[in-house]
């Protein structure tokens, strides 16, 4: 394999596990619904809301395996 930047063939290939957090709610949700729902839930439903926050669904995490090549001469990194 040849580095696209310095044209060296001193390149190592490594597999990296990338972890990303999946978003649940978008901007429109928070503008139109989220701000008043969260306020209402914490004021009037404190105990059930607290129980749901502790034991309810948590943020989803997505992991993906990606292969990168790294040039040992110049340090350039790219996806393979």
NUMI-387179 format. One record per atom (N, C-alpha, C): residue number from 1; x, y, z; residue in three letters; atom name. Coordinates in Angstrom, 3 decimals. Atoms other than C-alpha are relative to their C-alpha. Example, Ala and Ser with C-alpha at 12.3 -4.5 7.8 and 13.67 -1.06 7.14 Angstrom:
// NUMI-387179
{palo->1; c1->0.890; c2->-1.190; c3->0.000; logu->Ala; drenfi->N}
{palo->1; c1->12.300; c2->-4.500; c3->7.800; logu->Ala; drenfi->CA}
{palo->1; c1->0.900; c2->1.200; c3->0.000; logu->Ala; drenfi->C}
{palo->2; c1->-0.820; c2->-1.190; c3->-0.060; logu->Ser; drenfi->N}
{palo->2; c1->13.670; c2->-1.060; c3->7.140; logu->Ser; drenfi->CA}
{palo->2; c1->-0.770; c2->1.090; c3->0.730; logu->Ser; drenfi->C}
***
This chain:
// NUMI-387179
{palo->1; c1->0.845; c2->-1.165; c3->0.000; logu->Unk; drenfi->N}
{palo->1; c1->0.000; c2->0.000; c3->0.000; logu->Unk; drenfi->CA}
{palo->1; c1->0.894; c2->1.232; c3->0.000; logu->Unk; drenfi->C}
{palo->2; c1->-0.806; c2->-1.213; c3->0.151; logu->Unk; drenfi->N}
{palo->2; c1->1.271; c2->3.488; c3->-0.838; logu->Unk; drenfi->CA}
{palo->2; c1->-0.746; c2->1.176; c3->0.614; logu->Unk; drenfi->C}
{palo->3; c1->0.568; c2->-1.192; c3->-0.629; logu->Unk; drenfi->N}
{palo->3; c1->0.687; c2->6.680; c3->1.148; logu->Unk; drenfi->CA}
{palo->3; c1->-0.330; c2->1.031; c3->-1.087; logu->Unk; drenfi->C}
{palo->4; c1->0.357; c2->-0.991; c3->1.015; logu->Unk; drenfi->N}
{palo->4; c1->-1.227; c2->9.248; c3->-0.952; logu->Unk; drenfi->CA}
{palo->4; c1->0.695; c2->1.345; c3->0.191; logu->Unk; drenfi->C}
{palo->5; c1->-0.634; c2->-1.285; c3->-0.257; logu->Unk; drenfi->N}
{palo->5; c1->0.607; c2->12.137; c3->0.691; logu->Unk; drenfi->CA}
{palo->5; c1->1.483; c2->-0.009; c3->-0.362; logu->Unk; drenfi->C}
{palo->6; c1->-1.452; c2->-0.024; c3->0.204; logu->Unk; drenfi->N}
{palo->6; c1->4.312; c2->11.190; c3->0.657; logu->Unk; drenfi->CA}
{palo->6; c1->0.489; c2->-1.106; c3->-0.935; logu->Unk; drenfi->C}
{palo->7; c1->-0.311; c2->1.080; c3->0.944; logu->Unk; drenfi->N}
{palo->7; c1->4.196; c2->8.179; c3->-1.728; logu->Unk; drenfi->CA}
{palo->7; c1->0.934; c2->-1.064; c3->0.583; logu->Unk; drenfi->C}
{palo->8; c1->-0.805; c2->1.026; c3->-0.645; logu->Unk; drenfi->N}
{palo->8; c1->5.969; c2->5.937; c3->0.810; logu->Unk; drenfi->CA}
{palo->8; c1->-0.826; c2->-1.276; c3->0.111; logu->Unk; drenfi->C}
{palo->9; c1->0.741; c2->1.237; c3->-0.214; logu->Unk; drenfi->N}
{palo->9; c1->5.084; c2->2.278; c3->1.132; logu->Unk; drenfi->CA}
{palo->9; c1->0.280; c2->-0.593; c3->1.378; logu->Unk; drenfi->C}
{palo->10; c1->-0.171; c2->0.380; c3->-1.397; logu->Unk; drenfi->N}
{palo->10; c1->5.938; c2->2.141; c3->4.850; logu->Unk; drenfi->CA}
{palo->10; c1->-1.323; c2->0.304; c3->0.728; logu->Unk; drenfi->C}
{palo->11; c1->1.358; c2->-0.235; c3->-0.487; logu->Unk; drenfi->N}
{palo->11; c1->2.257; c2->1.850; c3->5.802; logu->Unk; drenfi->CA}
{palo->11; c1->-0.454; c2->-1.200; c3->0.816; logu->Unk; drenfi->C}
{palo->12; c1->0.601; c2->1.077; c3->-0.786; logu->Unk; drenfi->N}
{palo->12; c1->0.566; c2->-0.158; c3->8.549; logu->Unk; drenfi->CA}
{palo->12; c1->-1.511; c2->0.155; c3->-0.034; logu->Unk; drenfi->C}
{palo->13; c1->1.458; c2->0.014; c3->0.017; logu->Unk; drenfi->N}
{palo->13; c1->-3.092; c2->-1.132; c3->8.534; logu->Unk; drenfi->CA}
{palo->13; c1->-0.478; c2->-0.483; c3->1.359; logu->Unk; drenfi->C}
{palo->14; c1->0.527; c2->0.386; c3->-1.308; logu->Unk; drenfi->N}
{palo->14; c1->-5.053; c2->-1.274; c3->11.772; logu->Unk; drenfi->CA}
{palo->14; c1->-1.513; c2->0.093; c3->0.002; logu->Unk; drenfi->C}
{palo->15; c1->1.454; c2->0.020; c3->-0.152; logu->Unk; drenfi->N}
{palo->15; c1->-8.629; c2->-2.034; c3->12.746; logu->Unk; drenfi->CA}
{palo->15; c1->-0.350; c2->0.754; c3->1.272; logu->Unk; drenfi->C}
{palo->16; c1->0.392; c2->-0.843; c3->-1.122; logu->Unk; drenfi->N}
{palo->16; c1->-10.306; c2->0.514; c3->15.016; logu->Unk; drenfi->CA}
{palo->16; c1->-1.499; c2->-0.163; c3->0.228; logu->Unk; drenfi->C}
{palo->17; c1->1.405; c2->0.094; c3->-0.361; logu->Unk; drenfi->N}
{palo->17; c1->-13.608; c2->0.130; c3->16.856; logu->Unk; drenfi->CA}
{palo->17; c1->-0.478; c2->1.397; c3->0.383; logu->Unk; drenfi->C}
{palo->18; c1->0.528; c2->-1.335; c3->-0.281; logu->Unk; drenfi->N}
{palo->18; c1->-15.481; c2->3.463; c3->16.677; logu->Unk; drenfi->CA}
{palo->18; c1->-1.338; c2->-0.137; c3->0.711; logu->Unk; drenfi->C}
{palo->19; c1->1.227; c2->0.045; c3->-0.792; logu->Unk; drenfi->N}
{palo->19; c1->-18.218; c2->4.011; c3->19.269; logu->Unk; drenfi->CA}
{palo->19; c1->-0.660; c2->1.363; c3->-0.083; logu->Unk; drenfi->C}
{palo->20; c1->0.755; c2->-1.241; c3->0.092; logu->Unk; drenfi->N}
{palo->20; c1->-20.914; c2->6.613; c3->18.692; logu->Unk; drenfi->CA}
{palo->20; c1->-1.280; c2->-0.142; c3->0.796; logu->Unk; drenfi->C}
{palo->21; c1->1.235; c2->-0.019; c3->-0.763; logu->Unk; drenfi->N}
{palo->21; c1->-23.854; c2->7.589; c3->20.829; logu->Unk; drenfi->CA}
{palo->21; c1->-1.126; c2->0.419; c3->-0.937; logu->Unk; drenfi->C}
{palo->22; c1->1.116; c2->-0.282; c3->0.881; logu->Unk; drenfi->N}
{palo->22; c1->-27.172; c2->7.524; c3->19.019; logu->Unk; drenfi->CA}
{palo->22; c1->-0.907; c2->1.023; c3->0.664; logu->Unk; drenfi->C}
{palo->23; c1->0.873; c2->-1.030; c3->-0.543; logu->Unk; drenfi->N}
{palo->23; c1->-29.316; c2->10.611; c3->19.487; logu->Unk; drenfi->CA}
{palo->23; c1->-1.444; c2->-0.462; c3->-0.037; logu->Unk; drenfi->C}
{palo->24; c1->1.394; c2->0.411; c3->-0.101; logu->Unk; drenfi->N}
{palo->24; c1->-32.873; c2->10.079; c3->20.565; logu->Unk; drenfi->CA}
{palo->24; c1->-0.946; c2->1.062; c3->-0.556; logu->Unk; drenfi->C}
{palo->25; c1->0.952; c2->-1.050; c3->0.326; logu->Unk; drenfi->N}
{palo->25; c1->-34.569; c2->13.429; c3->20.078; logu->Unk; drenfi->CA}
{palo->25; c1->0.706; c2->1.116; c3->-0.770; logu->Unk; drenfi->C}
{palo->26; c1->-0.577; c2->-1.030; c3->0.846; logu->Unk; drenfi->N}
{palo->26; c1->-33.981; c2->16.100; c3->17.483; logu->Unk; drenfi->CA}
{palo->26; c1->-0.321; c2->1.405; c3->0.486; logu->Unk; drenfi->C}
{palo->27; c1->0.171; c2->-1.408; c3->-0.338; logu->Unk; drenfi->N}
{palo->27; c1->-34.046; c2->19.873; c3->17.535; logu->Unk; drenfi->CA}
{palo->27; c1->-1.477; c2->0.406; c3->0.009; logu->Unk; drenfi->C}
{palo->28; c1->1.418; c2->-0.363; c3->0.059; logu->Unk; drenfi->N}
{palo->28; c1->-37.705; c2->20.186; c3->16.496; logu->Unk; drenfi->CA}
{palo->28; c1->-0.771; c2->-0.535; c3->1.197; logu->Unk; drenfi->C}
{palo->29; c1->0.637; c2->0.546; c3->-1.201; logu->Unk; drenfi->N}
{palo->29; c1->-38.741; c2->17.929; c3->19.353; logu->Unk; drenfi->CA}
{palo->29; c1->0.210; c2->0.943; c3->1.177; logu->Unk; drenfi->C}
{palo->30; c1->-0.289; c2->-0.849; c3->-1.159; logu->Unk; drenfi->N}
{palo->30; c1->-37.009; c2->20.169; c3->21.900; logu->Unk; drenfi->CA}
{palo->30; c1->-0.618; c2->1.382; c3->-0.144; logu->Unk; drenfi->C}
{palo->31; c1->0.608; c2->-1.326; c3->0.197; logu->Unk; drenfi->N}
{palo->31; c1->-38.373; c2->23.380; c3->20.333; logu->Unk; drenfi->CA}
{palo->31; c1->-1.499; c2->-0.044; c3->0.293; logu->Unk; drenfi->C}
{palo->32; c1->1.450; c2->0.022; c3->-0.095; logu->Unk; drenfi->N}
{palo->32; c1->-42.022; c2->22.286; c3->20.205; logu->Unk; drenfi->CA}
{palo->32; c1->-0.544; c2->-0.798; c3->1.183; logu->Unk; drenfi->C}
{palo->33; c1->0.562; c2->0.882; c3->-1.022; logu->Unk; drenfi->N}
{palo->33; c1->-42.475; c2->19.545; c3->22.822; logu->Unk; drenfi->CA}
{palo->33; c1->0.903; c2->-0.142; c3->1.221; logu->Unk; drenfi->C}
{palo->34; c1->-0.909; c2->0.423; c3->-1.053; logu->Unk; drenfi->N}
{palo->34; c1->-39.401; c2->18.747; c3->24.876; logu->Unk; drenfi->CA}
{palo->34; c1->0.136; c2->0.935; c3->1.172; logu->Unk; drenfi->C}
{palo->35; c1->-0.255; c2->-0.922; c3->-1.105; logu->Unk; drenfi->N}
{palo->35; c1->-38.905; c2->21.911; c3->26.909; logu->Unk; drenfi->CA}
{palo->35; c1->-1.164; c2->0.037; c3->0.971; logu->Unk; drenfi->C}
{palo->36; c1->1.124; c2->-0.045; c3->-0.937; logu->Unk; drenfi->N}
{palo->36; c1->-42.441; c2->21.997; c3->28.321; logu->Unk; drenfi->CA}
{palo->36; c1->-0.314; c2->-1.369; c3->0.580; logu->Unk; drenfi->C}
{palo->37; c1->0.263; c2->1.335; c3->-0.527; logu->Unk; drenfi->N}
{palo->37; c1->-42.792; c2->18.207; c3->28.681; logu->Unk; drenfi->CA}
{palo->37; c1->0.959; c2->-0.338; c3->1.141; logu->Unk; drenfi->C}
{palo->38; c1->-0.973; c2->0.267; c3->-1.069; logu->Unk; drenfi->N}
{palo->38; c1->-39.577; c2->17.887; c3->30.700; logu->Unk; drenfi->CA}
{palo->38; c1->-0.324; c2->0.820; c3->1.248; logu->Unk; drenfi->C}
{palo->39; c1->0.367; c2->-0.850; c3->-1.135; logu->Unk; drenfi->N}
{palo->39; c1->-40.618; c2->20.807; c3->32.918; logu->Unk; drenfi->CA}
{palo->39; c1->-1.241; c2->-0.538; c3->0.702; logu->Unk; drenfi->C}
{palo->40; c1->1.233; c2->0.553; c3->-0.560; logu->Unk; drenfi->N}
{palo->40; c1->-44.132; c2->19.387; c3->33.425; logu->Unk; drenfi->CA}
{palo->40; c1->0.271; c2->-1.313; c3->0.731; logu->Unk; drenfi->C}
{palo->41; c1->-0.264; c2->1.311; c3->-0.594; logu->Unk; drenfi->N}
{palo->41; c1->-42.807; c2->15.890; c3->34.136; logu->Unk; drenfi->CA}
{palo->41; c1->0.764; c2->0.133; c3->1.316; logu->Unk; drenfi->C}
{palo->42; c1->-0.759; c2->-0.138; c3->-1.242; logu->Unk; drenfi->N}
{palo->42; c1->-40.312; c2->17.049; c3->36.765; logu->Unk; drenfi->CA}
{palo->42; c1->-0.801; c2->0.704; c3->1.091; logu->Unk; drenfi->C}
{palo->43; c1->0.778; c2->-0.712; c3->-1.024; logu->Unk; drenfi->N}
{palo->43; c1->-42.787; c2->19.364; c3->38.511; logu->Unk; drenfi->CA}
{palo->43; c1->-1.138; c2->-0.872; c3->0.542; logu->Unk; drenfi->C}
{palo->44; c1->1.202; c2->0.716; c3->-0.420; logu->Unk; drenfi->N}
{palo->44; c1->-45.896; c2->17.140; c3->38.585; logu->Unk; drenfi->CA}
{palo->44; c1->0.181; c2->-1.507; c3->0.144; logu->Unk; drenfi->C}
{palo->45; c1->-0.194; c2->1.451; c3->-0.033; logu->Unk; drenfi->N}
{palo->45; c1->-44.518; c2->13.623; c3->38.125; logu->Unk; drenfi->CA}
{palo->45; c1->1.407; c2->-0.348; c3->0.479; logu->Unk; drenfi->C}
{palo->46; c1->-1.395; c2->0.131; c3->-0.424; logu->Unk; drenfi->N}
{palo->46; c1->-41.266; c2->13.806; c3->40.059; logu->Unk; drenfi->CA}
{palo->46; c1->0.394; c2->-1.434; c3->0.316; logu->Unk; drenfi->C}
{palo->47; c1->-0.376; c2->1.363; c3->-0.379; logu->Unk; drenfi->N}
{palo->47; c1->-41.245; c2->10.328; c3->41.567; logu->Unk; drenfi->CA}
{palo->47; c1->-0.029; c2->-0.964; c3->-1.194; logu->Unk; drenfi->C}
{palo->48; c1->-0.040; c2->0.890; c3->1.172; logu->Unk; drenfi->N}
{palo->48; c1->-42.317; c2->8.412; c3->38.401; logu->Unk; drenfi->CA}
{palo->48; c1->1.076; c2->0.397; c3->-1.008; logu->Unk; drenfi->C}
{palo->49; c1->-1.027; c2->-0.471; c3->0.927; logu->Unk; drenfi->N}
{palo->49; c1->-40.006; c2->10.570; c3->36.278; logu->Unk; drenfi->CA}
{palo->49; c1->1.383; c2->-0.402; c3->0.495; logu->Unk; drenfi->C}
{palo->50; c1->-1.282; c2->0.388; c3->-0.585; logu->Unk; drenfi->N}
{palo->50; c1->-37.111; c2->9.864; c3->38.643; logu->Unk; drenfi->CA}
{palo->50; c1->0.227; c2->-1.501; c3->-0.146; logu->Unk; drenfi->C}
{palo->51; c1->-0.118; c2->1.452; c3->0.160; logu->Unk; drenfi->N}
{palo->51; c1->-37.800; c2->6.117; c3->38.588; logu->Unk; drenfi->CA}
{palo->51; c1->0.282; c2->-0.351; c3->-1.453; logu->Unk; drenfi->C}
{palo->52; c1->-0.236; c2->0.259; c3->1.422; logu->Unk; drenfi->N}
{palo->52; c1->-37.974; c2->6.158; c3->34.778; logu->Unk; drenfi->CA}
{palo->52; c1->1.402; c2->0.428; c3->-0.418; logu->Unk; drenfi->C}
{palo->53; c1->-1.345; c2->-0.471; c3->0.345; logu->Unk; drenfi->N}
{palo->53; c1->-34.736; c2->8.165; c3->34.558; logu->Unk; drenfi->CA}
{palo->53; c1->1.071; c2->-0.971; c3->0.500; logu->Unk; drenfi->C}
{palo->54; c1->-0.988; c2->0.930; c3->-0.559; logu->Unk; drenfi->N}
{palo->54; c1->-32.924; c2->5.636; c3->36.752; logu->Unk; drenfi->CA}
{palo->54; c1->-0.075; c2->-1.362; c3->-0.683; logu->Unk; drenfi->C}
{palo->55; c1->0.152; c2->1.369; c3->0.488; logu->Unk; drenfi->N}
{palo->55; c1->-34.349; c2->2.354; c3->35.446; logu->Unk; drenfi->CA}
{palo->55; c1->-0.481; c2->-0.097; c3->-1.447; logu->Unk; drenfi->C}
{palo->56; c1->0.550; c2->0.017; c3->1.350; logu->Unk; drenfi->N}
{palo->56; c1->-35.709; c2->3.347; c3->32.032; logu->Unk; drenfi->CA}
{palo->56; c1->1.066; c2->-0.207; c3->-1.067; logu->Unk; drenfi->C}
{palo->57; c1->-0.913; c2->0.170; c3->1.129; logu->Unk; drenfi->N}
{palo->57; c1->-34.137; c2->3.225; c3->28.618; logu->Unk; drenfi->CA}
{palo->57; c1->1.152; c2->0.993; c3->0.112; logu->Unk; drenfi->C}
{palo->58; c1->-1.174; c2->-0.856; c3->-0.013; logu->Unk; drenfi->N}
{palo->58; c1->-30.645; c2->4.599; c3->28.422; logu->Unk; drenfi->CA}
{palo->58; c1->0.433; c2->0.265; c3->-1.435; logu->Unk; drenfi->C}
{palo->59; c1->-0.468; c2->-0.363; c3->1.335; logu->Unk; drenfi->N}
{palo->59; c1->-28.780; c2->6.085; c3->25.488; logu->Unk; drenfi->CA}
{palo->59; c1->0.575; c2->-1.215; c3->-0.722; logu->Unk; drenfi->C}
{palo->60; c1->-0.505; c2->1.105; c3->0.792; logu->Unk; drenfi->N}
{palo->60; c1->-28.035; c2->3.673; c3->22.710; logu->Unk; drenfi->CA}
{palo->60; c1->1.392; c2->0.339; c3->-0.504; logu->Unk; drenfi->C}
{palo->61; c1->-1.372; c2->-0.157; c3->0.477; logu->Unk; drenfi->N}
{palo->61; c1->-24.427; c2->3.166; c3->21.731; logu->Unk; drenfi->CA}
{palo->61; c1->0.165; c2->-0.907; c3->-1.211; logu->Unk; drenfi->C}
{palo->62; c1->-0.222; c2->0.754; c3->1.221; logu->Unk; drenfi->N}
{palo->62; c1->-23.513; c2->2.071; c3->18.228; logu->Unk; drenfi->CA}
{palo->62; c1->1.500; c2->-0.119; c3->-0.204; logu->Unk; drenfi->C}
{palo->63; c1->-1.426; c2->0.191; c3->0.261; logu->Unk; drenfi->N}
{palo->63; c1->-20.109; c2->0.537; c3->17.596; logu->Unk; drenfi->CA}
{palo->63; c1->0.173; c2->-0.539; c3->-1.417; logu->Unk; drenfi->C}
{palo->64; c1->-0.265; c2->0.370; c3->1.380; logu->Unk; drenfi->N}
{palo->64; c1->-18.626; c2->0.101; c3->14.150; logu->Unk; drenfi->CA}
{palo->64; c1->1.495; c2->-0.230; c3->-0.144; logu->Unk; drenfi->C}
{palo->65; c1->-1.402; c2->0.307; c3->0.220; logu->Unk; drenfi->N}
{palo->65; c1->-15.362; c2->-1.480; c3->13.066; logu->Unk; drenfi->CA}
{palo->65; c1->0.452; c2->0.638; c3->-1.312; logu->Unk; drenfi->C}
{palo->66; c1->-0.516; c2->-0.712; c3->1.163; logu->Unk; drenfi->N}
{palo->66; c1->-13.319; c2->0.655; c3->10.659; logu->Unk; drenfi->CA}
{palo->66; c1->1.479; c2->-0.334; c3->-0.148; logu->Unk; drenfi->C}
{palo->67; c1->-1.404; c2->0.296; c3->0.273; logu->Unk; drenfi->N}
{palo->67; c1->-9.995; c2->-0.129; c3->9.000; logu->Unk; drenfi->CA}
{palo->67; c1->0.697; c2->1.272; c3->-0.465; logu->Unk; drenfi->C}
{palo->68; c1->-0.794; c2->-1.170; c3->0.353; logu->Unk; drenfi->N}
{palo->68; c1->-7.406; c2->2.659; c3->8.844; logu->Unk; drenfi->CA}
{palo->68; c1->1.398; c2->-0.431; c3->-0.411; logu->Unk; drenfi->C}
{palo->69; c1->-1.395; c2->0.176; c3->0.369; logu->Unk; drenfi->N}
{palo->69; c1->-4.067; c2->2.795; c3->7.130; logu->Unk; drenfi->CA}
{palo->69; c1->0.756; c2->1.229; c3->0.500; logu->Unk; drenfi->C}
{palo->70; c1->-0.790; c2->-1.093; c3->-0.567; logu->Unk; drenfi->N}
{palo->70; c1->-1.343; c2->4.892; c3->8.792; logu->Unk; drenfi->CA}
{palo->70; c1->1.402; c2->-0.059; c3->-0.600; logu->Unk; drenfi->C}
{palo->71; c1->-1.350; c2->-0.082; c3->0.551; logu->Unk; drenfi->N}
{palo->71; c1->1.847; c2->6.043; c3->7.074; logu->Unk; drenfi->CA}
{palo->71; c1->0.985; c2->0.189; c3->1.145; logu->Unk; drenfi->C}
{palo->72; c1->-0.995; c2->-0.072; c3->-1.065; logu->Unk; drenfi->N}
{palo->72; c1->4.877; c2->5.508; c3->9.299; logu->Unk; drenfi->CA}
{palo->72; c1->1.006; c2->1.121; c3->-0.217; logu->Unk; drenfi->C}
{palo->73; c1->-0.940; c2->-1.092; c3->0.277; logu->Unk; drenfi->N}
{palo->73; c1->6.872; c2->8.272; c3->7.591; logu->Unk; drenfi->CA}
{palo->73; c1->-0.604; c2->1.367; c3->0.307; logu->Unk; drenfi->C}
{palo->74; c1->0.566; c2->-1.351; c3->-0.158; logu->Unk; drenfi->N}
{palo->74; c1->4.507; c2->11.251; c3->7.545; logu->Unk; drenfi->CA}
{palo->74; c1->-1.151; c2->0.043; c3->1.000; logu->Unk; drenfi->C}
{palo->75; c1->1.076; c2->0.025; c3->-0.978; logu->Unk; drenfi->N}
{palo->75; c1->1.721; c2->10.123; c3->9.938; logu->Unk; drenfi->CA}
{palo->75; c1->-1.383; c2->0.193; c3->-0.578; logu->Unk; drenfi->C}
{palo->76; c1->1.319; c2->-0.180; c3->0.633; logu->Unk; drenfi->N}
{palo->76; c1->-1.097; c2->10.538; c3->7.409; logu->Unk; drenfi->CA}
{palo->76; c1->-0.848; c2->-1.242; c3->0.250; logu->Unk; drenfi->C}
{palo->77; c1->0.910; c2->1.108; c3->-0.298; logu->Unk; drenfi->N}
{palo->77; c1->-4.157; c2->8.392; c3->8.230; logu->Unk; drenfi->CA}
{palo->77; c1->-1.199; c2->0.103; c3->-0.943; logu->Unk; drenfi->C}
{palo->78; c1->1.159; c2->0.014; c3->0.878; logu->Unk; drenfi->N}
{palo->78; c1->-6.949; c2->7.334; c3->5.863; logu->Unk; drenfi->CA}
{palo->78; c1->-0.746; c2->-1.317; c3->0.157; logu->Unk; drenfi->C}
{palo->79; c1->0.817; c2->1.211; c3->-0.063; logu->Unk; drenfi->N}
{palo->79; c1->-9.808; c2->4.833; c3->5.722; logu->Unk; drenfi->CA}
{palo->79; c1->0.332; c2->-0.895; c3->-1.174; logu->Unk; drenfi->C}
{palo->80; c1->-0.250; c2->0.968; c3->1.071; logu->Unk; drenfi->N}
{palo->80; c1->-9.220; c2->1.673; c3->3.733; logu->Unk; drenfi->CA}
{palo->80; c1->-1.314; c2->-0.579; c3->-0.447; logu->Unk; drenfi->C}
***
